[in-house]
Amino acid sequence: MTQDTQLLPSQRPVVGIDIGKHRHAAAGVDPGGRDFGQPMMFDNNRAGVDRLEEKILTPLRAMGSVLVAMEATAHYWMCLFFELKRRGYEVVVLNPLETAKKQRRRLRKTKTDKIDARSIARFVREGAFGRSRIPDEPTFELRQIVRHRWRLQEVVAQLQIVALTHVDVLFPELPDVLRPWLKSFRALLRTEAGLRPSLLLAQADHTRATVTSASRRRIPDSRIDELLRCAHDTIGIRRGEAILDSLLRSSLDLIETIEKQIDALDRQLAVRIAGRSSPLESLGLSPHIIATIHAECEPVAGFRNSRQLVAYAGLDPATFQSGDPDPRGGHVSKRGPKRLRQALCLATMGLILKPGIFQDAYRRARGRGKHHLSALVKTASLLARVVFRMLHDNKPFNPDHAQARGNPNQAVGETPHRMPADASSRA
């Protein structure tokens, strides 16, 4: 790092960029704090960046080392960020929540892309900003894989919901007898009769054999008898049965195709996690949960203490109070990566089933009258603190250390480094 780049932002020329999908806005501030020229719009392509460099960056570069700042708006900032880095500029990426909070302080309700770009430049020049954490290439790749997997899982869930609307019309009693999307349900849908009640009843012996075989005899004959009785007494509309059955088969085809892709991604994630020798494997979590935590947390050095990771995951309490206190307490903030929050909560659901500090924390919260979901989130915040210490120290989970007394919110670099065990008593 050169001597110029070690200067404070208030001593350097700063360029703020308001990110858009196809066009961005840029505004510069010179080392003296004066506006540099007029804000400009430029396209999100090489010609646009060349124009930005010609009009603003190169003239300001003559005054000192330019600091470029932009918001982390969805994924639209990435191409411009790496292009400017390739051209030798120092670029910082800001949390949009920070800049939005700054802009709300303005007395005048004026908002344009150019005004926002100027505000970003002045905000950075004040120096009170935090840089967003930019992952290295392996973590970036892992993040893309896990996010794609979560999206595919959501698509499967949506397809299942839509398909069940057809079941509700065709055979509304079926989900009460046969759990949707299990092997027996799918096997029945694949038969010639499908889920059409009249054909299920007409082919009763085949229906019985299909359900018994698919469930490996786990579904008793009494429930199959109930299924056939429901097929006889159903209030299904009895119209368009062939079309509805065809749509259900089509939905099942799509669901199973996507599930195969998810399985392939899971295998790929398992290989990547094995290559990382992740300490999180000691918790007994599934590879895609471990991969999600790594992808969304790294680099963990960007967090000073475990409280910051809890807040980053959106598991910190959000209390808005005016007048008398609300005895019910607040909800969690739900800010930060949704996937990280989901992964921590899913991991917690498995961990509270096993004896240990997580089960103890969950039971304590339930003993204080907390709802299941509230107790689960409380325990998930404990898991986030444990994850912080494991990733920071690069050590597996040690239940003995976890039971030792230590401060889970201790800043990195202080001693002693211990698992945040006594946090379970506060969860």
C-alpha positions in Angstrom: 0.0 0.0 0.0 1.4 3.4 -1.0 1.7 6.4 1.3 -1.2 8.1 -0.5 -3.6 5.2 0.1 -2.8 5.3 3.8 -4.3 8.8 4.1 -7.7 9.3 5.7 -10.6 9.5 3.2 -11.0 13.2 4.3 -7.5 13.9 2.9 -8.1 12.1 -0.5 -10.3 12.7 -3.5 -13.4 10.5 -3.2 -15.8 9.3 -5.9 -19.2 8.0 -4.9 -21.1 5.7 -7.3 -24.8 5.0 -7.1 -25.3 1.6 -8.6 -28.1 0.8 -11.1 -28.9 -2.2 -13.2 -27.8 -0.8 -16.6 -26.5 2.7 -15.7 -24.7 4.1 -12.7 -24.3 7.7 -11.4 -21.0 9.0 -10.2 -19.9 12.2 -8.3 -16.5 13.3 -7.1 -15.3 15.3 -4.1 -11.7 16.8 -4.1 -9.3 16.5 -1.1 -10.6 19.9 0.1 -14.1 18.6 0.4 -15.4 20.6 -2.6 -17.7 19.1 -5.2 -15.7 18.2 -8.3 -17.5 19.2 -11.5 -21.0 17.8 -12.2 -22.3 14.3 -11.3 -22.5 12.1 -14.4 -24.4 9.0 -15.6 -22.5 6.2 -17.3 -23.4 2.8 -18.8 -22.5 -0.5 -17.2 -20.0 -1.5 -19.9 -16.4 -0.8 -20.9 -17.3 2.4 -22.8 -19.1 3.7 -19.8 -16.2 3.0 -17.4 -13.8 4.6 -19.9 -16.1 7.7 -19.8 -16.1 7.7 -16.0 -12.3 7.5 -16.0 -12.0 10.3 -18.5 -14.4 12.7 -16.9 -13.9 12.1 -13.1 -11.3 9.5 -12.1 -8.3 10.7 -14.1 -8.6 14.4 -13.2 -9.1 13.5 -9.6 -6.1 11.2 -9.7 -3.9 14.2 -10.4 -4.9 15.5 -6.9 -4.0 12.3 -5.1 -4.9 8.6 -4.7 -8.6 8.3 -5.6 -10.9 6.3 -3.3 -14.0 5.0 -5.1 -17.0 4.0 -3.0 -20.2 2.2 -4.1 -23.1 0.5 -2.5 -23.5 -3.3 -2.5 -26.8 -3.2 -4.4 -27.8 -6.8 -5.1 -25.2 -8.2 -7.6 -25.1 -5.2 -9.9 -22.0 -3.7 -8.2 -19.7 -6.7 -8.9 -18.7 -6.0 -12.5 -17.9 -2.4 -11.9 -16.1 -3.2 -8.7 -13.7 -5.7 -10.3 -13.2 -3.6 -13.4 -12.1 -0.6 -11.4 -9.8 -2.9 -9.3 -8.3 -4.2 -12.5 -7.6 -0.6 -13.5 -5.7 0.0 -10.3 -8.2 2.0 -8.2 -8.9 1.4 -4.5 -12.6 0.6 -4.2 -14.7 0.2 -1.1 -18.2 -1.4 -1.0 -20.7 0.0 1.5 -23.6 -1.6 3.2 -26.8 0.1 1.7 -28.3 0.2 5.2 -25.6 2.6 6.3 -25.9 5.0 3.4 -29.8 4.9 3.5 -29.6 5.8 7.2 -27.3 8.8 6.3 -29.6 9.9 3.5 -32.7 9.9 5.8 -31.0 12.6 7.9 -31.4 15.1 5.1 -34.0 17.7 5.8 -35.1 18.1 2.2 -36.8 15.1 0.6 -34.8 15.1 -2.6 -33.5 11.9 -4.1 -32.0 11.2 -7.5 -29.2 8.9 -8.5 -26.8 11.9 -8.9 -27.6 13.2 -5.4 -27.2 9.7 -4.0 -23.8 9.5 -5.6 -22.7 12.8 -4.1 -24.1 11.6 -0.7 -22.0 8.4 -0.9 -18.9 10.4 -1.6 -19.4 12.7 1.3 -20.4 9.8 3.6 -17.1 8.0 2.9 -15.2 11.2 3.2 -16.4 11.6 6.8 -14.7 8.2 7.5 -17.5 6.7 9.7 -18.2 3.8 7.4 -17.7 0.0 7.4 -16.5 -1.8 4.3 -18.4 -4.8 3.1 -16.5 -8.0 3.2 -15.4 -9.2 -0.3 -14.9 -13.0 -0.4 -11.9 -14.7 -2.0 -12.5 -16.7 -5.2 -13.1 -20.1 -3.5 -15.6 -18.5 -1.1 -17.2 -16.6 -4.0 -17.7 -19.9 -5.9 -19.1 -21.6 -2.8 -21.5 -18.8 -2.3 -22.8 -19.0 -5.8 -23.4 -22.8 -5.5 -25.2 -22.7 -2.1 -27.4 -19.8 -3.2 -28.3 -21.6 -6.4 -29.1 -24.7 -4.3 -31.4 -22.7 -2.0 -33.2 -21.2 -5.0 -33.8 -24.6 -6.5 -35.2 -25.8 -3.1 -37.6 -22.9 -3.1 -38.7 -23.7 -6.7 -39.4 -27.3 -5.5 -41.5 -26.0 -2.6 -43.5 -23.7 -4.9 -44.1 -26.5 -7.4 -45.3 -28.7 -4.6 -47.7 -26.0 -3.4 -49.2 -25.5 -6.9 -49.5 -29.2 -7.4 -51.4 -29.6 -4.1 -54.0 -27.1 -5.4 -54.8 -29.6 -8.1 -55.1 -32.4 -5.4 -57.5 -30.2 -3.4 -59.8 -30.1 -6.4 -59.3 -33.7 -7.6 -59.2 -35.6 -4.3 -59.3 -33.2 -1.3 -59.3 -36.0 1.3 -56.1 -37.6 0.1 -53.5 -35.5 2.0 -55.2 -36.5 5.3 -54.6 -40.2 4.6 -51.4 -40.2 2.5 -48.7 -37.7 3.2 -47.9 -35.7 0.0 -44.6 -36.2 -1.8 -43.4 -39.2 0.1 -42.6 -42.3 -1.9 -46.0 -43.9 -1.6 -47.7 -40.7 -2.8 -45.3 -40.4 -5.8 -45.7 -44.1 -6.7 -49.5 -43.8 -6.7 -49.3 -40.8 -8.9 -47.1 -42.7 -11.4 -49.7 -45.5 -11.8 -52.2 -45.7 -14.6 -55.0 -44.6 -12.2 -52.9 -41.6 -10.9 -54.8 -39.8 -8.1 -58.2 -40.1 -9.8 -60.6 -41.5 -7.1 -62.8 -43.5 -9.4 -59.8 -45.3 -11.0 -58.1 -45.9 -7.6 -61.3 -47.5 -6.4 -61.7 -49.6 -9.6 -58.1 -50.8 -9.3 -58.2 -51.4 -5.6 -55.9 -54.4 -5.6 -53.3 -52.5 -7.6 -53.6 -49.4 -5.4 -53.1 -51.5 -2.3 -50.0 -53.3 -3.8 -48.5 -50.0 -5.0 -48.8 -48.3 -1.6 -47.5 -51.3 0.3 -44.5 -51.8 -2.0 -43.5 -48.1 -2.1 -43.8 -47.7 1.7 -42.0 -51.0 2.3 -45.0 -52.1 4.3 -44.7 -49.2 6.7 -48.2 -48.0 5.8 -50.7 -50.5 7.5 -53.6 -52.1 5.6 -56.0 -50.1 7.8 -54.8 -46.8 6.3 -55.0 -48.2 2.8 -58.6 -49.2 3.6 -59.2 -45.7 4.7 -57.7 -44.4 1.5 -60.1 -46.5 -0.6 -63.1 -45.4 1.6 -62.1 -41.8 1.0 -61.9 -42.4 -2.7 -65.5 -43.8 -2.6 -66.9 -40.9 -0.5 -64.8 -38.0 -2.0 -66.4 -34.7 -2.8 -63.9 -34.0 -5.6 -65.4 -32.1 -8.5 -65.2 -35.1 -10.9 -64.5 -32.7 -13.8 -61.3 -32.6 -15.8 -59.9 -35.5 -13.9 -57.6 -36.5 -16.7 -56.3 -32.9 -17.1 -55.7 -32.5 -13.4 -53.9 -35.8 -13.2 -51.8 -34.9 -16.2 -50.8 -31.6 -14.6 -49.9 -33.5 -11.4 -47.6 -35.9 -13.3 -46.0 -32.9 -15.1 -45.3 -31.2 -11.7 -43.8 -34.4 -10.3 -41.5 -34.7 -13.3 -40.3 -31.1 -12.8 -39.9 -31.7 -9.0 -37.8 -34.9 -9.5 -35.7 -33.3 -12.2 -34.8 -30.4 -9.9 -34.2 -32.7 -6.9 -31.6 -34.6 -9.0 -29.9 -31.3 -9.6 -30.0 -30.5 -5.9 -28.5 -33.9 -5.2 -25.7 -33.2 -7.6 -25.0 -29.9 -6.0 -24.9 -31.6 -2.6 -22.3 -34.0 -3.8 -20.2 -31.1 -5.1 -20.6 -29.2 -1.8 -19.5 -32.3 0.2 -16.3 -32.5 -1.9 -15.6 -28.7 -1.4 -16.2 -28.9 2.4 -14.0 -32.0 2.7 -11.3 -30.0 0.9 -11.6 -27.2 3.4 -11.3 -29.5 6.5 -14.0 -27.3 8.1 -14.1 -27.3 11.9 -17.9 -27.1 11.6 -18.0 -30.8 10.6 -17.5 -31.6 14.3 -21.0 -30.4 14.9 -22.4 -33.2 12.7 -24.1 -30.8 10.3 -25.0 -31.7 6.7 -22.5 -30.5 4.0 -24.9 -27.9 2.4 -25.5 -26.3 5.9 -21.8 -26.1 6.5 -21.2 -24.8 3.0 -23.9 -22.1 3.5 -22.3 -20.9 6.8 -18.9 -20.7 5.3 -20.1 -19.0 2.1 -22.1 -16.3 4.0 -19.7 -15.8 6.9 -16.3 -15.7 5.3 -14.0 -14.0 5.7 -14.7 -14.3 9.4 -11.8 -12.0 10.2 -14.2 -9.2 9.2 -16.1 -9.7 12.5 -14.6 -8.2 15.6 -16.5 -10.4 18.0 -19.4 -12.9 18.0 -22.0 -10.2 18.6 -21.2 -8.8 15.1 -21.8 -12.2 13.5 -25.1 -12.6 15.4 -26.2 -9.2 14.1 -24.9 -9.9 10.6 -27.1 -13.0 10.5 -30.1 -11.0 11.6 -30.6 -12.9 14.8 -30.1 -9.9 17.1 -33.2 -8.4 18.8 -34.9 -5.4 17.1 -36.7 -3.3 19.7 -38.7 -0.2 18.7 -40.1 1.4 21.8 -42.0 4.6 22.5 -43.8 5.2 25.7 -44.5 2.2 27.9 -42.3 -0.8 27.3 -43.8 -3.7 25.4 -43.8 -6.7 27.9 -43.7 -9.2 25.0 -40.3 -8.1 23.9 -39.0 -7.5 20.3 -38.5 -9.6 17.2 -35.2 -10.4 15.6 -33.9 -7.9 13.1 -33.8 -10.3 10.2 -31.1 -8.1 8.5 -28.2 -9.7 6.7 -28.0 -12.8 4.5 -31.3 -14.7 4.7 -29.5 -18.0 3.7 -27.2 -17.7 6.7 -30.1 -17.2 9.1 -31.9 -20.1 7.6 -28.9 -22.4 7.8 -28.3 -21.5 11.4 -31.9 -22.2 12.3 -32.0 -25.5 10.4 -28.8 -26.6 12.1 -30.2 -25.6 15.5 -33.3 -27.8 14.8 -31.0 -30.8 14.6 -28.7 -29.9 17.5 -31.5 -29.4 20.1 -32.4 -33.0 19.6 -29.0 -34.1 21.0 -27.8 -33.7 24.6 -25.5 -30.7 25.0 -25.4 -27.0 25.4 -27.8 -26.3 22.5 -30.5 -28.6 23.9 -29.9 -27.1 27.4 -30.3 -23.6 26.0 -33.5 -24.5 24.1 -35.0 -26.1 27.2 -34.1 -23.2 29.4 -35.8 -20.8 27.0 -38.9 -23.0 26.8 -38.9 -23.2 30.6 -39.1 -19.4 30.7 -42.3 -19.6 28.7 -40.8 -18.9 25.3 -42.6 -20.2 22.2 -40.9 -22.9 20.3 -39.8 -20.6 17.5 -38.5 -17.9 19.9 -36.5 -20.6 21.8 -35.2 -21.9 18.5 -34.0 -18.4 17.4 -32.4 -17.8 20.8 -30.5 -21.1 20.5 -29.6 -20.2 16.9 -27.9 -17.0 18.1 -25.9 -19.2 20.6 -24.9 -21.4 17.6 -23.8 -18.3 15.7 -21.5 -17.4 18.6 -20.1 -20.9 18.7 -19.5 -20.8 15.0 -17.7 -17.5 15.2 -15.2 -19.0 17.8 -14.8 -22.2 15.8 -14.0 -20.4 12.6 -11.8 -17.8 14.2 -9.7 -20.4 16.0 -10.1 -23.0 13.2 -10.7 -25.6 15.9 -13.5 -28.3 16.1 -16.3 -28.1 18.6 -15.2 -29.2 22.0 -18.0 -29.8 24.5 -15.6 -29.5 27.5 -14.4 -26.1 26.4 -18.0 -25.2 25.6 -18.9 -25.8 29.2 -16.0 -23.6 30.5 -16.7 -20.1 31.5 -15.8 -17.5 28.9 -17.1 -14.3 27.3 -18.7 -15.1 23.9 -18.7 -11.5 23.0 -15.0 -11.1 23.6 -13.1 -9.2 20.9 -10.7 -11.0 18.7 -7.2 -10.9 20.0 -8.2 -10.8 23.7 -7.7 -13.8 25.9 -8.8 -16.4 26.7 -10.2 -17.8 23.5 -13.0 -20.2 24.5 -16.2 -21.5 23.2 -19.1 -19.3 24.3 -20.5 -21.9 26.6 -21.9 -19.7 29.3 -23.8 -17.9 26.6 -26.2 -20.9 26.8 -27.3 -19.7 30.2 -28.2 -16.3 28.7 -29.9 -17.6 25.6 
